[in-house]
Amino acid sequence: MNKLIVFSALLLTANLCLAQETVKNHENSEYRFTKIAHLDASPVQSQGYTGTCWSFSALSFFESELIRKGNPNPPILSEMYVVRKAYESKAEKYVRLDGKGNFSEGGAFHDIPYVIRRYGIVPADVYKGLNYGSERHNHGQMYAAMNGLVEGVVKEMGNLRGGELAPNWKKGLAGILDSYLGEDPTEFEYDGKKYTPRTYANSLGLDMNDYVSLTSFTNHTDYEQCYLAIPDNWAWGTSYNVPLNDLLEVTKWALEHGYTIAWGADVSEKGFSFRNGIAIAPEDLSTISVSGRDNRNFSDAGADKKSNAFMSPVKELNVTRELRQEGYDNKTTTDDHGMHITGLYKDQNGTHYFLVKNSWGTGNYPEGYLYVSENYFKWKTINIYLHKDGIPKDLRKKLKL
């Protein structure tokens, strides 16, 4: 009898310890996620009513890079400084291309190195980008004003008939940006030291040449660089194309070896539910009911989605490279949103999930995060962005990194 009591007590203790080591995506969920790797990140931010997820997610990624390099309390870097400088370059290229390029709120992860190399970076405390009496980012009016300006310039170019385009339009663009985001900081003081954006960038100790983008589509050659044909790739940044299994395994390997990843993906699918803290690729999508709709910039929790699949594991799609390519070709997979992968977990059935930091605030159960199944990742990833040392040596050799 005593042995039975002791055994029961030990079993109860073991079960309690197991329960303490698991987490779930929602307070009512039956999912049980066990940690494989969980890496540090800066606090969750909100992009507000803007299409600037690419800046928030990429800078969150670089803040985790600073943590990895030994700074336990890195500064929050200014998303809006990057947005401002990207708009300046984006507008110039749009005018040079006679309006045949892309001038929008969207961008890509490599826009951050593009800006840092050319202009530098500043802390968010120095440049908040909220010069319009609001605590929440909202670029609706600002973008409309800038778009009207550059469209007008392009139209006027067509009327010049060989005449000279005056450069004053750039001052007009700067005036709009100054009005909404604040004047362009050229010198500032931070933590008792004086900086320019360039000297501050240098002080961080990040080498922008160390970071690469990986993708996986069959319309490009494996293990070679390619240009992703997506509208937000206005800067014409390159990615390395790899087989789908490599893309998945690199992401897992990086996390297990201390490297976080910036993640570009399609989030318009029924199985992506920020409110429920999970993204899955159910084999039967009819089990998910949707009310409302996602907003234009995918800058909030979007449509309300309900399904038992968000609360208990279900059978998911068998995602092949062919299925993935089909979605890319027929435009059901598009570059909707940028996020930051900071952890690797598995559920009670052994399926792997990525812990993903979002930029939609902390209103959901995992407080700004969600769990993304490996099947959803394989199906809807556009690209990943990471330090080249986060790639296994054999793959780095194939990519000539």
C-alpha positions as CSV (number, residue, x, y, z in Angstrom):
1,M,0.0,0.0,0.0
2,N,2.8,2.4,0.9
3,K,4.6,1.7,-2.3
4,L,1.5,2.4,-4.3
5,I,1.0,5.7,-2.5
6,V,4.6,6.7,-3.1
7,F,4.3,5.6,-6.8
8,S,1.1,7.6,-7.2
9,A,2.7,10.7,-5.6
10,L,5.7,10.4,-8.0
11,L,3.4,10.0,-11.0
12,L,1.4,13.1,-9.9
13,T,4.6,15.1,-9.4
14,A,5.8,14.0,-12.9
15,N,2.5,15.0,-14.5
16,L,2.6,18.4,-12.7
17,C,6.1,19.0,-14.0
18,L,5.1,18.0,-17.5
19,A,2.1,20.4,-17.3
20,Q,4.3,23.2,-16.2
21,E,6.6,22.7,-19.2
22,T,3.8,23.0,-21.8
23,V,2.0,26.0,-23.1
24,K,-1.1,26.6,-25.2
25,N,-2.3,29.0,-27.9
26,H,-5.6,30.0,-26.2
27,E,-7.1,29.7,-22.7
28,N,-9.7,27.2,-24.0
29,S,-7.2,25.2,-26.2
30,E,-6.4,21.5,-26.0
31,Y,-3.1,22.1,-27.9
32,R,-0.1,21.4,-25.7
33,F,3.1,22.8,-26.9
34,T,6.5,21.7,-25.6
35,K,9.5,23.9,-26.0
36,I,12.4,22.8,-28.2
37,A,14.0,26.3,-28.5
38,H,12.9,29.7,-27.2
39,L,15.0,32.7,-28.0
40,D,14.9,36.2,-26.5
41,A,13.2,39.1,-28.2
42,S,12.4,42.8,-27.5
43,P,8.8,43.7,-26.4
44,V,6.0,43.4,-28.9
45,Q,5.1,46.6,-30.7
46,S,2.1,47.7,-32.8
47,Q,2.4,48.9,-36.4
48,G,-1.0,50.6,-36.0
49,Y,-2.9,51.4,-39.1
50,T,0.0,51.1,-41.5
51,G,1.5,48.7,-44.0
52,T,4.9,48.7,-42.3
53,C,5.1,45.2,-40.9
54,W,8.3,44.7,-42.8
55,S,10.1,47.4,-40.7
56,F,8.7,46.2,-37.4
57,S,9.5,42.6,-38.0
58,A,12.9,43.1,-39.4
59,L,14.0,45.5,-36.7
60,S,12.6,43.1,-34.1
61,F,14.9,40.5,-35.7
62,F,17.9,42.8,-35.5
63,E,17.1,43.6,-31.9
64,S,17.3,39.9,-31.2
65,E,20.6,39.8,-33.1
66,L,21.9,42.4,-30.6
67,I,20.7,40.2,-27.7
68,R,22.5,37.2,-29.3
69,K,25.7,39.3,-29.6
70,G,25.7,40.0,-25.9
71,N,23.4,43.1,-25.3
72,P,20.7,41.8,-22.9
73,N,18.7,45.1,-23.2
74,P,19.0,46.4,-26.7
75,P,17.4,49.7,-27.8
76,I,14.1,49.6,-29.6
77,L,15.2,50.8,-33.1
78,S,13.1,53.4,-34.9
79,E,10.8,51.7,-37.4
80,M,9.6,55.0,-38.7
81,Y,13.1,56.3,-39.4
82,V,13.5,53.2,-41.7
83,V,10.1,53.9,-43.2
84,R,10.9,57.5,-43.9
85,K,14.2,56.8,-45.7
86,A,12.7,53.9,-47.6
87,Y,9.9,56.2,-48.8
88,E,12.4,58.7,-50.1
89,S,14.3,56.0,-52.1
90,K,11.1,54.4,-53.2
91,A,9.7,57.6,-54.5
92,E,12.9,58.4,-56.4
93,K,12.9,55.0,-58.1
94,Y,9.2,55.3,-58.9
95,V,9.8,58.6,-60.7
96,R,12.9,57.3,-62.5
97,L,10.8,54.4,-63.8
98,D,8.1,56.7,-65.0
99,G,5.6,55.3,-62.6
100,K,6.2,51.6,-63.7
101,G,7.5,50.6,-60.3
102,N,5.8,50.1,-56.9
103,F,5.1,53.0,-54.6
104,S,3.2,51.7,-51.6
105,E,3.4,51.2,-47.8
106,G,4.9,47.8,-48.3
107,G,8.5,46.7,-48.2
108,A,10.9,43.8,-47.6
109,F,13.4,42.7,-45.0
110,H,16.3,43.8,-47.0
111,D,15.0,47.4,-46.9
112,I,16.6,47.7,-43.5
113,P,20.1,47.0,-44.7
114,Y,19.4,49.2,-47.7
115,V,18.6,52.1,-45.3
116,I,21.3,51.4,-42.7
117,R,24.1,51.2,-45.4
118,R,23.0,54.5,-47.0
119,Y,21.7,56.6,-44.0
120,G,22.2,54.8,-40.7
121,I,19.6,54.1,-38.0
122,V,18.4,55.8,-34.8
123,P,16.6,54.6,-31.6
124,A,12.8,54.8,-31.5
125,D,13.1,57.2,-28.6
126,V,14.8,59.7,-30.9
127,Y,12.4,59.3,-33.8
128,K,8.9,58.0,-32.9
129,G,7.3,59.1,-36.2
130,L,4.1,60.3,-34.4
131,N,4.0,63.9,-35.3
132,Y,0.2,64.1,-35.8
133,G,-1.2,64.1,-32.3
134,S,-1.8,60.3,-32.0
135,E,-0.2,57.5,-30.0
136,R,-1.0,55.0,-32.7
137,H,0.6,54.9,-36.1
138,N,-1.7,55.7,-39.0
139,H,-0.3,56.5,-42.4
140,G,-3.5,56.8,-44.4
141,Q,-3.4,60.6,-45.0
142,M,0.4,60.6,-45.3
143,Y,0.5,58.0,-47.9
144,A,-2.4,59.6,-49.9
145,A,-0.5,62.9,-49.9
146,M,2.8,61.3,-51.0
147,N,1.1,59.1,-53.6
148,G,-0.7,62.1,-55.0
149,L,2.6,64.0,-55.3
150,V,4.6,61.2,-57.0
151,E,1.7,60.4,-59.4
152,G,1.5,64.1,-60.2
153,V,5.2,64.3,-60.9
154,V,5.0,61.2,-63.2
155,K,2.1,62.7,-65.0
156,E,3.9,66.1,-65.5
157,M,6.9,64.2,-66.8
158,G,4.7,62.9,-69.6
159,N,3.8,66.5,-70.5
160,L,7.3,67.8,-70.6
161,R,8.0,66.4,-74.1
162,G,11.8,66.5,-73.6
163,G,11.8,69.2,-71.0
164,E,13.6,69.2,-67.7
165,L,12.0,67.9,-64.6
166,A,12.7,70.2,-61.7
167,P,14.1,68.5,-58.5
168,N,11.8,70.5,-56.2
169,W,9.3,67.6,-55.9
170,K,11.8,65.9,-53.5
171,K,11.4,68.9,-51.1
172,G,7.7,68.5,-51.3
173,L,8.0,64.8,-50.4
174,A,10.3,65.7,-47.5
175,G,7.7,68.3,-46.3
176,I,5.0,65.7,-46.1
177,L,7.3,63.3,-44.2
178,D,8.3,66.1,-41.8
179,S,4.7,67.0,-41.2
180,Y,3.6,63.5,-40.3
181,L,6.7,61.7,-39.0
182,G,8.8,64.6,-37.8
183,E,11.9,66.2,-39.2
184,D,14.7,64.0,-40.4
185,P,17.2,63.6,-37.5
186,T,20.7,64.4,-38.6
187,E,22.3,64.7,-35.1
188,F,21.0,63.6,-31.7
189,E,22.1,62.7,-28.2
190,Y,21.4,59.3,-26.7
191,D,22.6,57.9,-23.4
192,G,24.8,60.9,-22.9
193,K,26.6,60.6,-26.3
194,K,26.2,62.5,-29.5
195,Y,25.5,60.6,-32.7
196,T,24.5,60.9,-36.3
197,P,22.4,58.1,-37.8
198,R,25.5,56.6,-39.4
199,T,27.7,56.7,-36.3
200,Y,24.8,55.2,-34.2
201,A,24.5,52.4,-36.7
202,N,28.2,51.8,-36.5
203,S,28.0,51.7,-32.7
204,L,25.6,48.7,-32.8
205,G,28.2,46.4,-34.2
206,L,25.9,44.7,-36.8
207,D,27.4,43.9,-40.2
208,M,24.6,44.1,-42.8
209,N,26.6,41.9,-45.1
210,D,26.1,39.0,-42.7
211,Y,22.3,38.6,-43.5
212,V,20.6,36.7,-46.3
213,S,17.2,35.9,-47.6
214,L,16.1,32.3,-48.5
215,T,13.1,31.3,-50.6
216,S,11.8,28.2,-52.3
217,F,10.0,28.3,-55.6
218,T,10.3,26.1,-58.7
219,N,10.4,29.0,-61.2
220,H,13.9,29.7,-59.9
221,T,17.0,27.5,-60.0
222,D,17.9,25.8,-56.7
223,Y,20.9,27.0,-54.8
224,E,21.2,30.2,-56.9
225,Q,20.2,33.8,-56.2
226,C,17.0,35.1,-57.6
227,Y,14.8,38.2,-57.6
228,L,11.4,37.5,-55.9
229,A,8.8,38.8,-58.3
230,I,6.6,40.5,-55.6
231,P,5.4,44.1,-55.6
232,D,7.1,44.9,-52.3
233,N,10.5,44.0,-53.6
234,W,10.9,47.6,-54.9
235,A,14.6,47.7,-54.0
236,W,15.2,44.5,-56.1
237,G,16.8,42.6,-53.3
238,T,18.0,39.0,-54.0
239,S,17.1,35.7,-52.3
240,Y,18.8,32.3,-52.4
241,N,16.4,29.7,-53.8
242,V,16.5,26.3,-52.0
243,P,14.4,23.2,-52.0
244,L,11.4,23.3,-49.7
245,N,12.7,20.8,-47.2
246,D,15.9,22.8,-46.9
247,L,13.9,26.0,-46.2
248,L,12.1,24.2,-43.3
249,E,15.2,22.5,-41.9
250,V,17.3,25.7,-42.0
251,T,14.6,27.4,-39.9
252,K,14.6,24.7,-37.3
253,W,18.4,24.4,-37.3
254,A,18.8,28.1,-36.8
255,L,16.5,28.3,-33.9
256,E,18.1,25.3,-32.2
257,H,21.5,27.0,-32.6
258,G,20.4,30.4,-31.2
259,Y,19.4,32.4,-34.4
260,T,16.0,34.0,-34.8
261,I,14.5,34.5,-38.2
262,A,12.4,37.2,-40.0
263,W,9.5,35.6,-41.8
264,G,7.6,36.8,-44.8
265,A,4.3,35.0,-45.4
266,D,0.8,35.0,-46.7
267,V,-1.6,35.5,-43.7
268,S,-4.9,35.7,-45.6
269,E,-5.6,32.0,-45.3
270,K,-8.5,30.6,-43.2
271,G,-6.1,28.8,-41.0
272,F,-4.2,31.9,-39.9
273,S,-5.9,33.2,-36.7
274,F,-4.1,35.7,-34.6
275,R,-7.0,36.0,-32.2
276,N,-6.7,32.3,-31.5
277,G,-2.9,32.4,-31.4
278,I,-2.3,29.8,-34.1
279,A,-1.8,29.3,-37.8
280,I,-2.5,25.8,-39.3
281,A,-3.2,24.2,-42.7
282,P,-6.2,22.0,-42.1
283,E,-6.9,19.4,-44.7
284,D,-10.6,20.3,-44.4
285,L,-10.9,24.1,-44.6
286,S,-14.7,24.0,-44.5
287,T,-14.5,23.5,-40.8
288,I,-13.4,27.2,-40.4
289,S,-16.1,29.9,-40.5
290,V,-15.1,33.4,-41.3
291,S,-16.9,36.7,-40.5
292,G,-15.7,40.1,-41.4
293,R,-12.6,40.7,-43.5
294,D,-8.9,41.4,-43.2
295,N,-7.9,45.1,-43.7
296,R,-6.0,46.3,-46.6
297,N,-2.6,46.4,-44.9
298,F,-3.0,43.2,-42.8
299,S,-2.2,45.4,-39.8
300,D,-4.6,43.9,-37.2
301,A,-6.2,40.6,-36.2
302,G,-8.5,40.9,-39.3
303,A,-11.5,38.7,-40.0
304,D,-12.9,36.7,-37.1
305,K,-12.3,33.0,-37.6
306,K,-13.9,30.2,-35.6
307,S,-13.2,26.4,-35.7
308,N,-12.5,23.5,-33.4
309,A,-9.3,23.1,-35.4
310,F,-7.9,26.2,-33.5
311,M,-8.5,24.5,-30.2
312,S,-7.6,20.9,-30.9
313,P,-5.1,19.3,-33.4
314,V,-6.5,18.2,-36.7
315,K,-5.1,16.5,-39.8
316,E,-3.3,19.0,-42.0
317,L,-2.5,19.3,-45.7
318,N,0.3,17.3,-47.2
319,V,2.3,20.3,-48.4
320,T,4.4,19.5,-51.5
321,R,6.6,21.9,-53.4
322,E,4.1,21.6,-56.3
323,L,1.1,22.6,-54.1
324,R,3.2,25.5,-52.7
325,Q,4.1,26.7,-56.3
326,E,0.5,26.5,-57.4
327,G,-0.5,29.0,-54.8
328,Y,2.4,31.3,-55.8
329,D,1.5,31.1,-59.5
330,N,-2.2,31.6,-59.1
331,K,-1.8,34.4,-56.6
332,T,-3.4,32.7,-53.6
333,T,0.0,33.0,-52.0
334,T,1.1,36.6,-51.8
335,D,3.5,38.7,-49.7
336,D,1.0,39.9,-47.1
337,H,2.9,40.2,-43.9
338,G,6.3,40.2,-42.2
339,M,6.8,38.6,-38.7
340,H,9.6,37.4,-36.5
341,I,10.2,33.7,-35.6
342,T,11.7,33.3,-32.1
343,G,11.0,29.8,-31.0
344,L,10.5,26.1,-32.0
345,Y,7.9,23.9,-30.2
346,K,6.1,20.6,-30.8
347,D,2.5,19.6,-29.9
348,Q,1.3,16.5,-28.2
349,N,1.3,14.6,-31.6
350,G,4.9,15.6,-32.4
351,T,4.1,18.2,-35.0
352,H,6.5,21.1,-35.0
353,Y,5.3,24.7,-34.6
354,F,7.2,28.0,-34.8
355,L,6.7,30.6,-32.1
356,V,6.1,33.9,-34.1
357,K,6.2,37.4,-32.8
358,N,3.7,39.7,-34.5
359,S,3.4,43.5,-34.7
360,W,-0.3,43.8,-34.0
361,G,-0.1,44.5,-30.3
362,T,-0.6,42.2,-27.3
363,G,-4.4,41.7,-27.4
364,N,-4.5,38.0,-28.1
365,Y,-3.9,35.1,-25.6
366,P,-0.2,34.6,-26.3
367,E,0.2,38.4,-25.9
368,G,1.3,39.3,-29.4
369,Y,2.7,35.9,-30.4
370,L,1.2,32.9,-32.2
371,Y,2.1,29.3,-33.0
372,V,2.6,28.4,-36.7
373,S,2.5,24.8,-37.8
374,E,5.3,23.5,-39.9
375,N,2.7,22.7,-42.6
376,Y,1.4,26.3,-42.7
377,F,5.0,27.4,-42.9
378,K,5.8,25.2,-45.8
379,W,2.6,26.2,-47.6
380,K,2.6,30.0,-47.2
381,T,6.2,31.2,-46.6
382,I,7.4,33.8,-49.1
383,N,10.9,34.0,-47.7
384,I,13.0,33.9,-44.5
385,Y,15.8,36.3,-43.5
386,L,18.6,35.4,-41.1
387,H,22.3,35.6,-40.2
388,K,24.3,33.4,-42.6
389,D,25.8,31.5,-39.7
390,G,22.3,30.4,-38.9
391,I,22.5,28.2,-42.0
392,P,24.1,24.7,-41.7
393,K,27.6,24.5,-43.2
394,D,26.7,22.1,-46.0
395,L,24.0,24.4,-47.3
396,R,26.2,27.4,-46.9
397,K,28.7,25.7,-49.1
398,K,26.1,25.0,-51.8
399,L,25.1,28.7,-51.7
400,K,28.8,29.8,-51.8
401,L,28.3,31.8,-48.6
